[in-house]
Amino acid sequence: MKTVLSGIRSTGHLHLGNYYGALLNFVQLQNTAKCFFFIADLHSLTTHPKPDDFHSNVKIILAEYLAAGLDPEKSSLFVQSSVPEVSELYVLLNMLSYKGELERTASFKDKVRQNPDNVNAGLLTYPVLMASDILIHRPDWVPVGKDQEQHLEITRLLARRFNNLYGVNVFPEPEAYNFGENLVKVPGLDGSGKMGKSEGNGIYLIDDEKTITKKVMRAVTDSGPAAPGEPMTDPIQNLFTLLGIVSDPDVVEYFTNQYNNCTIRYGDLKKQLAADICRRTLPVRERIMEISNNDTYLHYVVEKGTAQARESAGATMKLVREAVGFKSF
């Protein structure tokens, strides 16, 4: 059985891109693979979240994972900071990581441009912590988007570097996993490509009907096709992509025909899109609210998941410590 690992930062909610792009596939994957899903609260510290918000963010993300269909009886769900072996491996891998190669990562360069007054050491070594998250469970597959491929390559590099330095075969080199033909790329509402938290162009699973409708109605459009069969601009293609994800085929066909014969009214398209998104997500939102208010269940989930994660991580760190030369007196 293959082992799969995936995580998400504890800042920001799950959006449609997370849900349709990965989570629904995870729900299926947990039936055939050994899966670890974690909430990366240590990673979120690079942005200095307020302590009062810290735990509540973790709690709602956990509830969102569960509401989306992840099953604690099939997968291990845990909080990153509850597995101290991750931090120990992070320290050791930092000794094998070099300033120059970390400074060249695209994500670090982007963060420096966006927040020049908060270029902390954790931001620089972010890929090393990510490598620790992954390698601690020695997975075969890591689902990653295009923007995370460089971080996975660093993970693979550090795995090779550790194995070569100590003459061992502790760490496999995990492969990127994109669900093949089932991969869905969910666009944002601002006319750009990917839906994401930092772009502010997303619809979140926690959004209510009013919020969803307002966001969709403000989505970027153009002046409409000037002639039958005119190619769609990126913003309109994005709306049709979203429509194809959440709407029935006859609805997509109806608006496609309207676009092709130049009779389309974008306001009508947006109203339909908003209604269909609500139809898909509001039941999930209802489950999120129910689960987030059930502290007994959440405690059970994280206690069970943490025990499983620490067992896996402990087995890895036993091999790592032996390879490095740590011995007890």
C-alpha positions in Angstrom: 0.0 0.0 0.0 1.4 3.4 -1.0 1.8 6.1 1.6 0.6 9.7 0.8 1.1 12.9 2.8 -0.5 16.3 2.4 -0.9 19.4 4.5 -2.3 22.9 4.5 -1.4 26.0 6.4 -3.6 27.0 9.3 -4.0 30.5 8.0 -6.9 30.9 5.6 -9.9 28.6 4.9 -10.2 25.9 2.3 -11.5 27.2 -1.0 -13.0 25.7 -4.1 -9.6 25.1 -5.6 -8.6 23.0 -2.6 -11.9 21.2 -2.6 -12.2 20.3 -6.3 -8.5 20.4 -7.1 -7.5 17.9 -4.4 -9.8 17.1 -1.4 -12.4 15.1 -3.3 -9.6 13.0 -4.8 -8.1 12.6 -1.3 -11.5 11.2 -0.2 -11.2 8.5 -2.8 -7.4 8.0 -2.2 -7.8 7.2 1.5 -9.6 4.0 0.5 -6.6 2.6 -1.3 -3.5 4.3 0.3 -2.1 5.0 3.8 -2.8 8.8 4.1 -1.5 11.4 6.5 -3.2 14.8 6.4 -1.9 17.6 8.7 -2.5 21.2 9.5 0.7 23.2 9.2 0.5 25.5 12.1 4.3 25.9 12.4 4.5 27.1 8.9 1.9 29.8 9.6 4.2 31.4 12.2 6.2 33.0 9.5 3.4 35.6 9.3 3.1 36.1 13.1 -0.6 35.3 13.6 -2.2 36.6 16.7 -2.2 34.1 19.5 -6.0 34.5 20.1 -6.6 33.5 16.5 -4.1 30.7 16.3 -6.0 27.8 17.8 -9.4 28.8 16.3 -7.7 28.8 12.8 -6.4 25.3 13.4 -9.8 24.1 14.7 -11.8 25.4 11.7 -9.3 24.0 9.1 -9.6 20.6 10.8 -13.4 20.9 10.7 -13.2 21.8 7.0 -11.1 18.8 6.2 -13.5 16.5 8.0 -16.6 18.1 6.4 -15.0 17.7 3.0 -15.0 13.9 3.5 -11.7 12.9 5.1 -12.3 10.0 7.5 -10.3 9.6 10.7 -11.0 5.9 10.5 -9.2 5.6 7.2 -6.6 8.4 7.4 -4.4 10.1 10.0 -5.4 13.7 10.6 -3.1 15.7 13.0 -1.7 19.1 13.8 1.9 19.7 12.8 3.1 21.1 16.1 1.8 18.0 18.0 4.4 15.9 16.4 7.8 17.1 17.8 9.7 14.7 15.7 9.0 17.0 12.8 10.9 19.9 14.5 13.8 17.6 15.4 14.2 16.5 11.8 13.9 20.1 10.7 16.9 21.0 12.8 19.0 18.1 11.4 18.0 18.9 7.8 18.9 22.5 8.3 22.5 21.3 8.8 22.4 19.9 5.3 20.7 23.0 3.7 22.7 25.9 2.2 21.8 29.5 2.3 22.4 30.1 -1.5 20.1 27.3 -2.6 17.3 28.4 -0.2 17.6 32.0 -1.4 17.1 30.9 -5.0 13.7 29.3 -4.3 10.9 31.1 -6.1 8.6 31.2 -3.0 11.3 32.9 -1.0 11.9 35.5 -3.6 8.2 36.2 -3.9 7.8 36.6 -0.1 10.8 39.0 0.1 9.2 41.2 -2.6 5.8 41.1 -0.9 7.0 41.5 2.7 10.5 43.1 2.7 10.2 44.0 6.4 9.5 40.4 7.5 12.3 38.3 6.0 12.8 36.0 8.9 14.9 32.8 9.1 11.8 30.7 9.1 10.8 32.1 5.8 14.2 31.3 4.4 14.1 27.7 5.7 10.4 27.2 4.9 11.3 24.5 2.3 13.4 22.6 4.9 10.4 22.5 7.3 8.3 21.3 4.4 10.9 18.6 3.6 10.7 17.5 7.3 6.9 17.3 7.1 7.2 15.0 4.2 10.3 12.9 5.0 9.3 12.2 8.6 6.7 9.7 7.2 8.8 8.5 4.3 5.8 8.7 1.8 5.8 7.4 -1.8 3.5 10.2 -3.0 3.1 13.9 -2.2 0.2 15.7 -4.0 1.6 19.1 -5.1 0.6 21.9 -7.3 2.8 23.5 -9.9 3.8 26.2 -7.4 5.1 23.6 -4.9 7.2 21.4 -7.3 10.4 23.3 -6.4 9.8 22.5 -2.7 9.4 18.9 -3.5 12.6 18.9 -5.5 14.4 20.3 -2.4 12.8 17.5 -0.4 14.2 15.0 -2.8 17.6 16.7 -2.7 17.8 16.6 1.1 16.7 13.0 1.1 19.6 12.1 -1.3 22.0 14.3 0.6 21.2 12.7 4.0 21.4 9.2 2.6 24.7 9.9 0.8 26.3 11.6 3.7 25.6 8.9 6.2 25.8 5.9 3.9 22.2 4.8 4.6 18.9 4.4 2.8 16.6 6.0 5.3 14.7 8.3 3.1 12.9 7.4 -0.2 12.6 10.2 -2.8 8.9 10.9 -2.8 7.2 11.4 -6.2 4.8 14.2 -7.1 1.3 13.0 -7.4 -1.4 14.9 -9.4 -4.2 12.4 -9.6 -3.7 12.0 -13.3 -6.8 12.6 -15.4 -8.8 13.5 -12.2 -6.8 16.6 -11.6 -8.9 19.8 -11.7 -7.5 23.3 -11.9 -10.0 25.7 -10.4 -9.5 29.3 -11.6 -10.0 32.5 -9.6 -12.7 35.1 -9.9 -10.3 37.9 -10.8 -9.6 36.8 -14.4 -6.3 35.2 -13.5 -5.5 31.5 -13.5 -5.4 29.8 -10.2 -7.7 30.3 -7.2 -5.6 30.9 -4.1 -5.6 32.4 -0.7 -2.9 35.0 -1.2 -4.6 36.2 -4.4 -7.9 37.1 -2.7 -9.8 35.6 -5.6 -11.4 32.6 -3.9 -14.7 31.2 -2.8 -14.3 29.4 0.6 -16.2 26.4 1.9 -17.1 28.4 4.9 -18.7 31.2 2.9 -22.4 31.7 3.3 -24.9 32.2 0.4 -24.8 36.0 0.5 -21.0 36.1 0.5 -20.7 33.6 -2.4 -23.3 35.5 -4.5 -21.6 38.8 -3.9 -18.2 37.4 -4.9 -19.4 35.8 -8.1 -21.4 38.8 -9.2 -18.2 40.9 -8.8 -16.2 38.5 -11.0 -14.2 40.0 -13.8 -15.9 39.9 -17.3 -15.5 41.6 -20.6 -17.8 43.5 -23.1 -19.0 40.3 -24.6 -18.3 38.5 -28.0 -18.4 40.7 -31.0 -19.0 37.9 -33.5 -20.3 34.3 -33.3 -17.7 31.8 -32.4 -15.2 34.5 -31.1 -12.7 32.9 -28.7 -13.3 33.6 -25.0 -11.0 35.9 -23.1 -9.3 34.5 -20.0 -11.9 36.0 -17.5 -14.8 34.5 -19.4 -13.1 31.2 -19.9 -12.5 31.1 -16.1 -16.2 31.6 -15.5 -17.1 28.8 -17.9 -14.5 26.5 -16.2 -16.1 27.1 -12.9 -19.5 26.5 -14.5 -18.3 23.2 -15.8 -17.1 22.1 -12.3 -20.3 22.9 -10.4 -23.2 23.0 -12.9 -25.1 20.3 -14.8 -24.0 19.7 -18.4 -27.3 21.1 -19.8 -26.6 24.4 -18.0 -23.1 24.6 -19.4 -24.4 23.8 -22.9 -27.1 26.5 -22.6 -24.7 29.3 -21.7 -22.1 28.1 -24.2 -24.7 28.3 -27.0 -25.6 31.8 -25.8 -22.0 32.9 -25.9 -21.5 31.4 -29.4 -24.5 33.2 -30.8 -23.6 36.5 -29.0 -26.8 36.6 -26.9 -25.2 35.9 -23.6 -25.9 38.1 -20.6 -23.1 37.8 -18.1 -25.3 38.8 -15.2 -27.5 35.7 -15.9 -24.4 33.5 -16.1 -23.1 34.8 -12.8 -26.5 34.3 -11.1 -26.6 30.7 -12.3 -23.0 30.1 -11.3 -23.5 31.5 -7.8 -26.6 29.4 -7.3 -24.8 26.2 -8.4 -21.8 26.9 -6.2 -24.1 27.4 -3.3 -25.9 24.1 -4.1 -22.5 22.3 -3.9 -20.9 24.1 -1.0 -23.6 25.1 1.5 -24.2 21.4 2.6 -20.4 21.3 3.3 -20.6 24.6 5.2 -23.4 23.1 7.3 -21.2 20.1 8.2 -18.3 22.4 9.0 -20.3 24.4 11.5 -21.6 21.2 13.1 -18.2 19.6 13.4 -16.5 22.8 14.6 -18.9 22.9 17.5 -18.3 19.3 18.5 -15.1 19.5 20.7 -15.4 15.9 21.8 -15.3 14.6 18.2 -12.4 16.9 17.3 -10.4 15.8 20.3 -11.0 12.2 19.3 -9.8 12.9 15.7 -6.6 14.7 16.6 -5.8 12.3 19.5 -6.1 9.3 17.1 -4.3 11.0 14.3 -1.5 12.3 16.4 -0.8 8.9 17.9 -0.6 7.4 14.4 1.6 10.2 13.2 4.0 10.0 16.1 4.3 6.3 15.7 5.3 6.8 12.1 7.6 9.7 12.9 9.2 7.9 15.8 10.1 5.0 13.6 11.8 7.4 11.1 13.6 9.3 13.8 15.0 6.1 15.3 16.7 5.4 12.0 17.8 9.0 11.6 19.4 9.3 15.0 21.2 6.0 14.5 22.5 7.2 11.1 23.7 10.6 12.6 25.4 8.9 15.5 23.2 9.9 18.5 23.5 7.3 21.2 22.2 7.3 24.8 24.6 6.8 27.7 
